Amino acid sequence: MTDSERIVIIGASLAGARAADFLRREEWPGQIVLIGDEPELPYERPPLSKTVLLGKDQPEVAQLHDQAWYDERNIELRLGVKATAIDTAARTVTLADGTEVGYDKLLIATGSRVRKLDVPGGDLAGVHYLRTAAESKALSDAYAAKPRVVVVGAGWIGLETAATARERGCEVTIVEPQPTALASVLGQQVGDLIAGLHRSHGVELRFDTGVDGFEGNDRVTGVRLSSGEVLPADLVVVGVGIQPNTELAEAAGIKVASREEGLGILTGPDLQTSVPGVYAAGDVVRWDHPFLGRSIRVEHWQNAMDSGKAAAQAMLGKDVAQDALPYFFSDQYDVSLEYTGDVPRGTSYQVVLRGDPASGAYLAFWLAEDNHVLAGLQMNSGWDIINPIKKLILSKKPVDPTRLADTSVELTDV
């Protein structure tokens, strides 16, 4: 590629900005156009559910760089305008303002949007979702009044918003249709430990319970449960997952996964889509993972970082495969945790705990039937422990569960 060529990135997201950054780090001299439908400069999302909700920071803290940074690197920003169509034959992107932007190579980093709860009263004032900087600021401001909060969903966003609400003095109830917290990710045993953390901080948990609707006239006053009970609520936070924004790609004839396949824009390990010269990164991509041996889609910060860089390398013609292990982290109350690896749904496994959960610091491992490690979690055990956990996973070697649980045995010796 030459300095007369242009790479267009749809999605001024972490993945998109990371790709633009890496292109310049590699001293690629061509044009870069970064398109985003939000008016804000590109930002990352972890602070939005943590320090911003705690009232410690404003959303601007999540910005990756200031305007001068993009200017200095000759990265053109088209913010506050939505990409409405891709013509892969003409190699153009049409924007909502009617303009067209030509490209030589294209990266789709359109991210995801929150899943809306389609129940009566869902549009009442006081029903919040958390995805954007504006939504984070609105929710943080609402927490200041110390309302009675009902959180719908005990996934990562639900748990983090519940924790910040409690830390700000709100009364909090979590409603979740599954039998425990993070049941589909961590399973019953470790999910119960996470649930216990929230109970110890005064959160009321309602598992195996659905939501039939929200009560109120102009503003939410209660949450009607599947049992018929109505929980009083001044504020509701809904965290029932996200959906990748694949519509633009699909309309352009780019292959995407079905709901049964797990959604996402389909790519190979190099993140190139079914259309040559078009790549995908971040929440929106479902790629063939060379280590795991199957296609996966990952909705976390680290994947945006890794896939943004990998896509940039691939667009520059480098031989690259996105093979990083799935990884995420979370801060709740005074607890920090990290998880890495992947346990496919329907897989038979056993959980091995290392350390005493009652102490608040422990490790958890998910072992396949042949005892090789599929995934691991560290809770308040130090950020440096995650690398030995990754090495156990990447080795694919069976381990002795007894030695793995024994804290006197080094992880490198199990």
Secondary structure by P-SEA (a helix, b strand, c coil): ccccbbbbbccccaaaaaaaaaaaaacccbbbbbbbccccccccccccccccccccccccccccccaaaaaaacccccccccccccccccbbbbccccbbbbbcbbbbccccccccccccccccccccccccaaaaaaaaaaaccccbbbbccccaaaaaaaaaaaaaccbbbbbbccccccccccccaaaaaaaaaaaaacccccccbbbccccccccccbbbccccbbbbbcbbbbcccccccaaaaaaaccccccccccccccccccccccccccccccccccccccccccccccccaaaaaaaaaaaaaaaaccccccccccccccccccccccccccccccccbbbbbccccccccbbbbbbcccccccccccccccccaaaaaaaaaaaccccccccccccccccccc
